[in-house]
Amino acid sequence: MCGIAGLFSFGSAPPPGRDELARMIGALHHRGPDGSATFTDGPVGLAHARLSIIDLAGGWQPIANEDETVHVVFNGEIFNHVELRAELERLGHRFRTHSDTEVIVHLYEERGDDFVDALNGQFAIALWDRTRRRLVLARDRTGIRPLFHTRDARGRLAFASEVKALFTLPG
């Protein structure tokens, strides 16, 4: 059970700060005691607390595609990641890890928003498409992996695996 959190700034709202993201993901430390990391790019900030299960050495998040235009943080498990990986490798995608998370970025490159339809599993996903300047949030069909979201006091979209991470933000 990992934890994800993040912020997306609309219009003139201030961009996410690493300190804000650190506070948010710090509130979720119990979900991912093996480490945490953050990523910022203009209006978006992503954070991840890791519980190492698959690819213990290489599965750190956020994970990016080959040219680092798509970044993802993910909580859950993709049951069909081995089959999806084989399909994506046949299509020419190169993988740096053996984690189920990396399948998500390459699947998004191939299928766009329909990437979620191919996933069999339990998941909450935050994906940043740098080229299109858009954030995609997705969750498994039955809501096994939670994804809470709200607007913060500054007018930004805030999201997290647990609501207590949202309470670290002012207002």
Order of alpha helices (4+ residues) and beta strands (2+ residues): beta-alpha-beta-beta-beta-beta-alpha-alpha-beta-beta-beta-beta-alpha
